[in-house]
Amino acid sequence: MTKLKEIYSDDFISTGVPGFDLLFEHGIPKGSSVIVAGGAGSGKTNLCLQILAHHASNGKNCYYMGLKEPEEKIITHMGRFGWDPQSLIDSGKLKIKRFLTSEIYYYDKKSGHDDIQAMMTKDVDPLLMELEPLSIVEDAGFTPDFVVLDSLTSLSSAFKGKEQSYRFYVERLFRFFEKMGSTNFLITETKQLPEIYSPLGVEEFLADGVIVLYSIQSENKRQNAIEILKMRGEKHIKKIVPMEITDKGIQVYPKKDICVN
């Protein structure tokens, strides 16, 4: 991936996605947790991997936490766009790890409980919740500047029938990222034209930002598009604009309009 010069202040970050950064006045506020929402085939994972590849190639520590695809498949996928993931991994700037939802689901070994009551006991530190040792402690000396979690939707499936536990867990997850100081992108899977942007609809209120990707049907064709729905602490263009998934990655066209017949 071509190294792009960082043009923003220390308080903001660019994405490195051509055309997308022009939708912001400055960029994404550093340390934000941003939901990346969209339906199947809308380009959510592509966008997030492209951001990681950009920043890893510019010397930042980047971490992809996957709950669906094996590491090898993600590496192959990145390679198809020419982002040379293996060299980024070899440099120590990019880490790709797959987790099972059962590994992330909270379980207090001391009490043997796995429900909201266990989380609320005074003997349990909710900030740990088996998340920190999974994502950070195993890699001594590696503190991520950027994290992608793919996806919140898969994570929520581990809490099936325990909505209150998931709600508490996801609140702690956002606080964990805030404490770590990284800039985070949390993928959620929605309808093609969503009305809510996360499993419960509460996550978008916890998040600092929401980026929505669309696959809009017009007659017998679909057009990809992107929108910054929300970005706390930053002005941005409030418009759905076209985007394209090319053989080099995502290209956004901020000055064009969506064509719907």
C-alpha positions in Angstrom: 0.0 0.0 0.0 1.3 3.4 -0.9 2.3 5.4 2.2 0.2 8.5 2.4 1.4 11.6 4.3 -0.6 12.3 7.4 -2.2 15.7 6.9 -4.1 16.0 10.2 -3.2 17.3 13.6 -2.3 14.9 16.5 -5.9 15.1 17.6 -7.3 13.4 14.5 -6.5 10.5 12.2 -7.0 9.9 8.5 -8.2 6.6 7.1 -6.1 6.5 4.0 -9.2 5.6 2.0 -9.1 7.7 -1.2 -11.9 10.3 -1.1 -13.3 9.3 2.3 -11.2 11.7 4.4 -12.6 14.6 2.3 -15.9 14.0 4.1 -14.4 15.2 7.4 -13.3 18.7 8.4 -10.2 17.3 10.1 -10.5 13.5 10.4 -11.7 11.0 12.9 -10.9 12.1 16.5 -8.1 10.0 17.8 -9.2 7.5 20.4 -12.7 7.2 19.1 -14.7 4.0 18.9 -16.6 3.9 15.6 -19.3 1.5 14.5 -19.0 0.5 10.9 -22.5 -0.8 9.9 -23.9 -2.3 6.8 -25.5 -5.2 5.0 -23.9 -8.2 3.3 -21.5 -7.2 0.6 -21.5 -3.5 1.5 -17.7 -3.4 2.1 -17.5 -3.2 5.9 -14.6 -5.5 6.4 -12.8 -4.1 3.3 -13.0 -0.6 4.7 -11.6 -1.6 8.1 -8.8 -3.7 6.7 -7.9 -0.9 4.3 -7.6 1.5 7.3 -5.4 -1.0 9.2 -3.2 -1.6 6.2 -2.7 2.2 5.7 -1.8 2.8 9.3 0.4 -0.3 9.7 2.4 0.8 6.6 2.9 4.1 8.3 4.3 2.5 11.5 1.3 2.2 13.7 0.4 -0.9 15.7 -2.8 -2.4 14.2 -4.9 -5.3 15.5 -7.7 -7.2 13.7 -9.8 -9.2 16.0 -12.0 -11.6 13.9 -14.9 -13.7 15.1 -15.7 -15.3 11.8 -13.0 -15.9 9.3 -9.7 -17.7 9.9 -6.5 -15.6 9.9 -5.3 -17.2 6.6 -8.5 -16.1 4.8 -8.1 -12.5 6.0 -4.5 -12.4 4.9 -5.4 -13.8 1.5 -8.2 -11.3 1.2 -5.9 -8.3 1.9 -3.3 -9.6 -0.5 -5.8 -9.5 -3.4 -5.9 -5.7 -3.0 -2.1 -5.4 -3.0 -1.7 -4.4 0.6 1.1 -6.9 1.3 -0.3 -8.1 4.7 2.5 -10.6 5.3 5.2 -7.9 5.3 3.1 -5.8 7.7 2.7 -8.8 10.0 6.5 -9.6 9.7 7.2 -6.0 10.7 5.2 -6.5 13.9 2.9 -3.6 13.0 -0.2 -5.8 12.0 -1.6 -8.6 14.1 -4.6 -10.7 12.9 -6.2 -13.1 15.3 -9.4 -15.1 15.2 -11.4 -15.7 18.3 -14.3 -18.0 19.0 -17.3 -16.3 20.6 -17.0 -18.8 23.4 -13.5 -17.4 24.2 -14.8 -13.9 24.6 -17.9 -14.6 26.5 -17.5 -13.5 30.1 -16.9 -16.3 32.7 -15.8 -15.7 36.2 -13.6 -18.7 37.2 -13.7 -17.8 40.8 -17.5 -18.0 41.2 -18.3 -20.2 38.3 -21.0 -17.8 37.1 -21.4 -16.5 33.6 -24.4 -14.1 34.1 -25.0 -10.5 35.0 -25.0 -11.2 38.7 -21.4 -12.5 38.5 -20.4 -9.3 36.6 -21.9 -7.1 39.2 -20.3 -8.8 42.3 -17.7 -6.6 44.1 -15.1 -9.3 43.7 -15.1 -9.1 39.9 -13.4 -6.3 37.9 -15.7 -5.9 34.8 -12.9 -4.2 32.9 -11.1 -7.6 32.6 -13.9 -9.9 31.5 -11.5 -12.2 29.8 -11.0 -9.5 27.1 -7.8 -7.9 28.1 -5.8 -11.1 28.4 -7.1 -12.2 25.0 -6.3 -9.1 23.1 -3.4 -7.4 24.7 -1.5 -9.3 27.4 -0.6 -12.2 25.1 1.5 -9.8 23.1 3.9 -8.2 25.5 5.1 -4.8 24.4 2.4 -4.5 21.7 -0.1 -1.8 22.4 -2.4 -1.2 19.5 -3.0 2.2 18.1 -5.9 0.9 15.9 -8.3 -2.0 16.6 -10.9 -3.6 14.4 -13.5 -5.9 16.0 -15.3 -8.0 13.4 -18.0 -8.2 14.5 -20.2 -7.0 17.3 -23.0 -8.9 15.7 -21.1 -12.2 16.1 -20.2 -11.2 19.6 -23.8 -10.6 20.6 -24.7 -14.2 19.5 -22.7 -15.5 22.4 -25.3 -13.8 24.7 -28.4 -15.3 23.1 -31.2 -15.1 25.6 -29.1 -12.9 27.9 -29.7 -9.4 26.6 -29.0 -7.7 29.9 -25.7 -9.5 30.2 -24.7 -8.4 26.6 -25.8 -4.9 27.3 -23.5 -4.7 30.3 -20.7 -6.5 28.5 -20.8 -4.1 25.5 -20.8 -1.0 27.8 -17.6 -2.4 29.4 -16.1 -3.1 26.0 -16.4 0.5 25.0 -14.9 1.6 28.3 -12.1 -0.9 27.8 -11.2 0.6 24.4 -11.5 4.1 25.9 -9.1 3.2 28.6 -6.6 1.7 26.1 -6.6 4.9 24.1 -6.7 3.2 20.7 -8.9 4.2 17.7 -11.4 1.4 17.2 -13.7 0.2 14.5 -16.5 -2.2 15.5 -18.3 -3.8 12.6 -22.0 -4.6 12.8 -24.2 -6.4 10.3 -27.5 -4.8 9.4 -30.2 -4.8 6.7 -29.1 -3.2 3.4 -31.1 -0.1 4.3 -30.9 -0.2 8.1 -33.0 1.6 10.7 -30.8 0.5 13.6 -27.1 0.1 13.2 -26.1 -2.5 15.9 -27.5 -5.7 17.5 -29.5 -3.9 20.2 -29.7 -0.4 18.8 -27.9 0.9 21.9 -24.4 0.4 20.7 -24.6 3.4 18.3 -25.3 5.7 21.3 -22.3 4.3 23.1 -20.0 4.8 20.1 -18.3 8.1 19.2 -19.1 7.6 15.6 -21.2 5.6 13.1 -20.2 5.0 9.5 -22.8 3.3 7.4 -22.1 1.4 4.1 -24.9 0.7 1.7 -25.6 -1.6 -1.2 -28.4 0.2 -2.9 -30.5 -1.6 -5.5 -31.6 0.2 -8.6 -33.6 -1.9 -11.0 -31.3 -4.9 -11.6 -28.1 -3.3 -10.3 -26.6 -2.4 -6.9 -24.5 0.7 -6.1 -22.2 0.9 -3.2 -22.4 4.0 -1.0 -21.1 5.3 2.3 -22.3 7.8 4.9 -20.9 9.3 8.1 -24.0 9.2 10.2 -22.3 10.4 13.4 -18.8 11.5 14.5 -18.6 13.0 18.0 -16.2 16.0 18.1 -15.9 16.5 14.4 -17.7 18.2 11.6 -18.5 16.1 8.5 -20.5 16.2 5.3 -24.0 14.8 6.0 -24.6 13.0 2.8 -24.7 9.5 1.3 -22.0 9.4 -1.4 -21.0 6.8 -3.9 -18.1 4.4 -3.3 -16.6 1.7 -5.3 -14.7 -1.5 -4.4 -11.8 -1.6 -6.8 -8.9 -4.0 -7.2 -6.9 -1.6 -5.0 -9.5 -1.2 -2.3 -12.3 1.2 -1.6 -12.6 4.5 -3.5 -15.1 7.1 -2.3 -16.5 9.9 -4.5 -17.5 12.8 -2.2 -18.6 15.2 -4.9 -20.8 12.7 -6.8 -24.5 11.9 -6.1 -26.1 8.5 -5.8 -27.9 7.6 -9.0 -31.2 5.9 -8.3 -33.6 5.2 -11.2 
